[in-house]
Amino acid sequence: MRGYRYEALDGVRGIAAQAVLVSHALGMAYPHLEAPVAGVVEWVGRLSVMVFFSLSGFVIATSLSRLIAEDRGRFLVPYAVHRIARIWPPLILAIVVTFAVGAIGHAGLPLLTRTGDHYRLDLIAFLRGITLTFGPGDATFVIDRALWSLRQEVYLYGVAAFAALAIVRRGWVRFAAVALVVALVTITADRFFYLQSLALFSAGAGAALLGARLRPLTASSLVWPTTAIFLVLPLATVWDPGYVDALSDHRGLLAYQAALGLPLALCLLQLATEDGRATRFFAAWRGAASFSYTLYVIHVPVMTLLFSLRAFYGWVPGPVGTAVTLVVAIAVTEVVSFAAARLVERPRLFRALLFRLLGTPDRIPQPDVSGRSAASPSR
């Protein structure tokens, strides 16, 4: 487990973020897409988010393992500090951008949001946004719809921490940790995609923790072809006009999405341990991971503003104008995200500041000279 390489996994994360960006951009540029194109676009976006969940499980499991090895009894504080330093600076920026776009909408620009619902921009809505407790009616919920998966990922971080606590501690602490895990899973069991995200996350974590035992499976040349077949099977009914809704409503399809965590996790394990063509391909994309999280959390409000301006002012009308706007929106979002990430996607800096405020040393494992680290960011 200490020998995992993260260059290729970073490349997976970067490509997945780009796929989400393109799928959402296509949905905004062509809101009336019909089957099968609409289904393919929706599946690509959903699959990318599923990869995020599985990848997070893999990385969080290795990070927790090293923290526990360092100090079996006191790993929760450094774990929480690392997650906060990684997640919240870009999230706060995303909420600020969302509220700025929302303010422009209130000033008279009709925003082309997915639901078209009215939204709140008050202090309570802002606080709910940065704490991921937003709900229908808040600007965060209406304008930046991509944050639904971030809320679930933070939930998974909590489940992972309490599960680890239950494993390493005894007595009442173990009992309380188990009770918290059960409570979290029970409370969220009937909410959209929580059980599926937990299954995907757990598969990634299991692959990381059982890496040595699973190596014979990942050494097989059938891993990638088999996984590819599993990933395209849901497209068998993509010509059905109800396909997009079925991805979120049909119990069989939801169960299938949860089960995809197993082949995805094996692929991640192979990328982290082998040096084949797939590893080299994804490693070549690792640079895209440097701003992938910022891109993910701010791309929807940025593109919503751009497409709304074009619709309101009638810039470059017609099909050509739509295609041009699509390309420009993607390019502008990439540039804005890349620039913003230089300020907010700096977990080491924010982590050091938080540890200084707490008056404790930074105990998060650092990458060694080979570039390997179990504490690489999950997104």
ABEGO torsion letter per residue (X at the ends): XAABBAAAAAAAAAAAAAAAAAAAAAAAABAABBOAAAAAAAAAAAAAAAAAAAAAAAAAAAAAAAAAAABAABAAAAAAAAAAAAAAAAAAAAAAAAAAAAAAAAAGBBBBBAAGBBBBABAAAAAAAAAGABBBGBAAAAABAAAAAAAAAAAAAAAAAAAAAAAABBEAAAAAAAAAAAAAAAAAAABBGAAAAAAAAAAAAAAAAAAAAAAAAAABAAAAAAAAAAAAAAAAAAABAAAAAAAAABAAAAAAAAAAAAAAAAAAAAAAABBBAAAAAAAAAAAAAAAAAAAAAAAAAAAAAAAAAAAAAGBGBEAAAAAAAAAAAAAAAAAAAAAAAAAABBAAAAAAAAAAAAGBBBABBBBBAAGBBAABBAX
